[in-house]
Amino acid sequence: MSKDAVDTAQAAATRTDVAQTPADAGDAGYSKDLKARHVNMIAIGGAIGTGLFLGAGGRLHNAGPALALAYLVCGIFAFFVVRALGELVLYRPSSGSFVSYAREFLGEKGAYVAGWMYFLNWSTTGIADITAIALYTHYWSMFTSIPQWTLALIALAVVLAVNLISVKIFGEMEFWFAIIKVATLVGFMLIGIFLLATQHQVDGQTPGLSAIGDHGGIFPHGLMPVVLVMQGVIFAYAALELVGVAAGETAEPEKVVPRAVNSIMWRVGLFYVGSVVLLALLLPGSVYSADESPFVTVLSKIGVSGAGDVMNLVVLTAAMSSLNSGLYSTGRILRSMAVAGSAPKFTARMNRSQVPYGGILLTCAVCVLGVGLNYLVPSQAFEIVLNVASLGIISTWVIIMLCHLVFVRRAKAGLVDRPAFRLRFSPATEIATIVFLLVCLGMMWKDPEVGRKTLLLIPVIAALLVAGWFGVRRRVSQAADKELSQLGK
């Protein structure tokens, strides 16, 4: 229900000037089985994915060593988003996360838009993930005879089963997925540092600053390619907001969340920026390509056998982790929306393991359409859905910052209390982040093949959202009236 309605009810019931923190009815019934190690690794897993393991190769080729600066800048703004969300979590932990906060600070329409855009993001990302899993599995000859759509369906079925069993199993799966990704990166960085320290030749060249200086410097193609590549880099950080959703199912969010959020910054610096700097020092940017993981490129140049197999396993793990996280988060978000009336009623249902299976199954239904896409256009399925997902993640992050702006304004008015864990320099930080995200979105217009077509989908999505709102507004109003009557008792 909207914050205005809650305030009205509270004013009538208590006649006090300070509003009480409203509880989200969608938070009832969850277990608190996620431990600190689970949430910490979910934070790491959200920050490390195929955007680094696979996408960094093509971006290094286009932008050169300055890609490290792009990762750093985008990482800082991503940290601002997660820090703002972390403050909201400590104010009121909720499995509905930013949708619950949007309901409180932006009203029911804001929550409706936030929830369905996030669903758009993860349902289309899920299609991209099962497509990627099928493609990565075809790397090994024993699987090449199996149709791509069959492998996609098997991957979806496995991850669905894991999500439906219990949140603890989900947490364990994410924990070990993250361990694999971190171990791979640490192992590569140790090899890279050894190659630099010993001046061991890589592809017939001595690694070091000469790999940058002798091939055009930090900006070999100028500044514009670096600016344009940021639109892709920002999507590499998608899923960091999972920390906010997971906090609703941990027993001590006030201890776990600050630690997880604060650790994101140094992890971004070490894993993203550090690994890209190493890659730039080991080989010229022109050697890397979008068709191969940059880590495989380096390892193959020094004669490491099996490097392709190892890295293929890692990117397969990253895609499985992303699919696992998408089903988890959309299940919780849709349940919060269903209780408020803005999502189908069945998405509010929970099983005996306290898992919101209705929302998870709805997301899976969209992913099944992706299986059909893999059957019809296997070569284009990945690219088609990935760009639609980009609209969802940018809108989600913008809504988080808007919620935080309103939250701080109400805190200054004495209506709510800010926790000690805060996003600094408000409102300048939120405004700068929103502007940066919108600029990244606008830069997609520079890509006439895919990006421009994606932007042209915005009016279509807006029209669907408006039509959908007229379809659910009566149910939303009834849910709000019901909650008001309960507050008045």
N, C-alpha and C positions, 0 to 999 in steps of 0.2 A: 504494500500500500504506500501511498505517497507520504512524504514527511509532513506536508501541510495537514493532512488528515490525522496523522499521529499526534502532531502538536495540538490540534483542536481537541482531540479526545483527552489528551493529558491535561490540558488547561482546564477542561470541564471537570476532570476527576480530582485534580490536586490543587488547582488554583495557585500554582507556583510559577515563577518566572523562568525557571531553568527546566528545559525539557529533559526527560529521562531518555536513556539510550534505548531505542526500540529494538525488540528482539525480532529476528526473522523466523517466521513459522516454518520456513523451509529447512531450518537447521535441526529440527527435532528428529530424533531417531538414529542419528549417526553414531558409530562407535568412535573411540579415540585411540585407535590402534597404531597410528603412525608415530614412530619414534623420532628422536632428534636426528639420528643417522639417516633415516629415510628422507626427511625434509631437506637435510643438507645435500644429499645426493640428488634429490629432485631438482634442487636449485642448480647444481652442477650440470645435471642432465639437460636442463632447459637451456643452459648457456653454451653447451657444446653439442653440435649436431653435424648433419651433412653439409651445412653451410660452410663449415670449416674443412671437414675431411674431404669433401668433393668440390665444393664451389670455389674455394680459394685459388685453385689452379687457373681457371679462366680469368678471374679477377686480377691475379698477379700478372697475367699476360697483358691485360688491357690497361691496368693502372700502374704497374711496376711496383717498386718498393714502397711507394707512398700509400699502398693499400693498408699498411700497418697504421698509418694516421687515420684512415677511414674507419678501421675497426676500433681505434681508440676513441674517436669522436662519437661514433654511434654507440659504443659501449658506455660512454659517460651518460648519454641521454637515456639509454636503457636502464642504467643504474638509477637515474632520477625517478623513472617510472616505478621501478620495483621498490625504491625507498618510500615513495608516496603511498604505494599499496601496502607496504609493511606498516606504516603509521596507521592507516585505516584498519588494518588487521588487529593491531594492538588496542585500538579504540573499541573494536567489536569484532572478534573472530567470527567468520561465517563461511560455510561451505559454498554459499552463493557468491562469495567474494565480491568482485566489482559490480555484479548485477544487483546484489543486495545493497551495496553502497549507492549505486545509481538510483535505486528505488527511494532511498532515504534522502539523498541530496539533490537529485534531478527530477524526481517524480516517477510515476509509473511509465510514462512514455519513454523517459530516459532509460529505465531498466529494460523495457521492451526492446528498444533499439540495441542496447548493449548486449543483451542476451542472444538475440537472433543474429547479430553480426559476428559474435563469437562462435555461434553454432556454424555459421557459414564458413568461418575461418577453419575450424577444426574438422568439419565434415569434408570439405574439399581437400584439406591437408591430409586427411585420412585416405582419400582416393590417391593422392600423390604418393603417400607412404606405401600403400599396398602395391602400387605400380612400381615404385623403386625397389621394394623387396623382391618382386618377381624378376625385375631386370638384373638385380645383383645376384640372385640365385642362378640365373641363366649363365652367369660367368663360369660356373663349374660344369664340365661336360656331362656329368651324370644327370643334370637337370634340364639340359637343352631340349630334350624330346618332349618335356611336359609343357603344355600350352601356358602362355603368360597368364591368362585369366584364371587357370586352375591354381597356379601358385599364389596368385593374389587372394583367391578365396580361402585357401588353406591358411595363409598368414592371418587373415581377418578372423577366421574361426578360432585359431590358437589364442590370439590376443583377447578376443571376446571372452573366451572361457576363463582366462586369467582374471579379467576385470570382474566377472560375475561371482567368482568364488568368495573373495573378501578383499577389503582395502589393505589388509596386511600383506596378502600375496602380491597385490599391485606394488606396494612399497618395496617388497623384497626384490621384485623383478626390476624395478627402476634402480634400486641400489646397485645391483650387479651389472646392469646395463651401463650405469655411470662409471663403475669401477673399470670396466673394459675400456671405455673411451678415455678415461684419465690415464690409465696405465699405458695405453698406446701413445698418447701425446707425450707423457713423461719419457717413455722409452725413446721416441723419436728425438726429443729435445736433447737427451743425453748423447745420442749418436751424433747429432748435429754439432753440439758443443765439442765433442771429441774430434770431429773432422776439422773444425776451426782451430782448435788448440794444437793439433798435430800437423796442420796444413796439408792434410791428406787430399790428394787430387780427386775432384768430382767431375766426371765427364771430360777429363783431360785438362781441367782448369784448377788453379789454386783458389780455394774459397777465401772469402774475406771481403774487405771494403772494395776491392777491385771489381768484384762481381756487380757492384752497384756503380762505382765511379767510371768504369770503362764501358758501360752500356747505357749511357744517357742520364746517369744520376738518379736521384730520388723520384723525379718527375720526368721519366723518359719520353712521355707522350704529352706533356703539359699538364695543367691543372684540371681541365674540363673532364678527362676520363676518370679522375679521382672523384670529382663531384658526382658524376653520373653513376659510378659504381656504388655509391652510398645507398641508392634505392634497393640494391640487392643485399648489401651488408646489413641493413637494419632488419631485414627479414631473417638473417642468420641468428638473431637474438630472440626470435619469437619463441614462446613457451616459458620465458622467465616469470611470467605472471602466474604460473602454476603454484608458486610458493604461497600465494594468497588463498588459493582453493584448498591446498593441502593443510593449511593452518587450521581449518575448521574441523579436521579429524586428528588433531594432536592434542594430548592432554595438557601441555604447558606451552601454549603459543607465545606467551610473554617472554619465555627464555629461548625458545627455538628460533622464532622468526627473526629477531635482530641479528643473531649470529649468522643465520643463513643469508640474509640480505646483505650484511656488511661484507661477507666473504665473497660475494659475487664480483665486487670490483677488482680485488686482487687476482681472482681467477681469470677474469676477462683480460687483465693486463698480462698475466703469465701465459695463459693458453692461447689466446687469440693473437694479441700483439706480439708476444714473445716468439711464437711459432712462425708467424709471417716474417718477422725480422730475420729469423734463422734461415728460412727458405730463401729470402732475398740475398743473404750473404753466401749461401751455398751455390746458387745457380742464378744466371741472369733471368729476369722476368720473362723474356721472350721464349725461353725453353719450356716453360709450363704451358698447359693447355686445359681447356674446359672438358676435354674428353677423358682426362686421367687425374686421379688424386695427386696433388703436388707431393705428397709424402711418398707415394709409389714412384713418382718421377725421380726423386732424389735417391731412394734406396736402390732402384734399378740401375742408376748411373754408377753406383759404387759396387755393383755386382752382388747385391743381396738376393739370393734365390728365394722364391716364395713370397716376396714383398707384396705382389699383387693379391695373392690369396689372403694374406693377413689383413691387408687394408680393406679388401672386399668384405671380409667377415665383420670388420669394424663398422663400415658404412651400413651394412645389413643390420647390425645391432642398433645403430643410430636411428634407422628408419623404423625398426620394431619398437624402440623406445618412444619415438614420436607418436606412433599409432596408439601405443599403450596409454600415453599421457592424454591424447586427444579423447579417447573413450572415457577415461576417468573424469576429466574436467567437464566435458559436455554433459555427462550424466548428472553431476552435481548442479551445474548451472541451470539445466532444464528443469530439475526438480524445484529449485528456488522459484523459477518462473511459473511453473505449473501451480504451485501453492498460491501464487498471486493472481492466477487466472490468465496469464499471457502465453502459456504453452499448453499443449494437449494434456488432459487430465491423467492419462496413463503414464506420462513421464514422471509423475510424482510417486509412483509405486516403488516400494523397496522389498527386497527379498529377506529371507531369514538371516542372512549375513550382513544386514543393514547396508546393502548396496542398492542404489537407485537404478534398477535394471531397465525401467521404462525408457529413460533418457538415453542410456547406453545403446539400447536396441534401436532407437530412432536414428542415432548417429550411424549405427551399423547398416541400417536400411539404405541410407544415402551412399555409404561405402559400397554396398552391393551394386548400386548403379555404376559405381566406379569399376566394378568387376566387368560389367557389361561394356563399359567404355574401353577396357583393356581387350575385350573380345572384338569390338568393332574397329577401333583405331589404336592398336597397341603402340605405334610409334609416336603418337601425338598426345596420349592420355596424360602424361606427366606435365607437359608444358601447359595444357589447357587449364588444368585445375590449380596449378601452383600460383598463377597470377590472380585468380579469383580470391584465393586465400589471403593474398597480400592486402586486399581491401579490408578484410576482417580484422587483421592484427593491428593495422594502423588505427582503425576506428576504436578498437578496444583500448589501446594505449591512450588515445586522446580522451576517451571517456574517463579513464582512471585519473588523469590529470585534472579534468573538469570537476570530478567528484572531490578531489583534494582541495581545489580552489574554494569550493563552497564550504567544505568542512572547516578550513582555516578561517573563513569569513565568519562562520557561526561560532567558532571557538573565541574569536575576538569579541563577538557580541555576548559572550557568556552563556551560550546555549548548550555547548558541549565542551568537554575537557580534552585537550590534546595530551597524548602520552609523552613521556620524556624522549622516546625514540621518534625523531622528527626529520622531515625533509626541510633542509635549510633554505633560507633566502626566498621564502614564499612572499608574493606571488610571482616574482621574476623567474624562478626556476620552472614553474609550471607553464608560464606563457612562452618561455624560450623553447621548452620541449615540444609544446603543441605546434609552434611555428615550424620547428625543425621537421617534425613528422609530416606536416602538410606540404612542406617544400619537397620532401622525399617522395611524397605521393605525386606531386605536380611534375617531378622530373621523369615520371613514367611516360609522359607525353613525348619525350625525346626518342622513345623507342616505337617507331611506327608499326613494326611487325606485331608486337605483343602488348607492350605497355599501353599504347594509345587505345587499342581495342578494349583493354581491361578498364581503362578510365571511362570509356563510353558505356560500360555496364552500370555505372553509378546511378544514372537516372532510372534504369530498369529496376535495380535493387531498391531504390527509394520508392518507386511506385508500388512494388510488392510489399514493402514495409507499411506503407500507408493503407493499402487494401487489407493487409493482415490486421492492422490496428482496429479498423472498423469491424473486423470480424470477432475480435476478442474483447473489445472495450466494455461490453455489457458484463462479461464474466469477470473482468478485472474489477469493475465497480462493485459487483456482488461480493467478491472476495474481500475488498476493502471494507464494505459495510459489515461483513461478518467479523472481521478483525476489530473494527471499531466497537461493535457490541460487546466483544469479549474484554476489550480494554475498559469499557464503562462499568463492568460488573465488579 
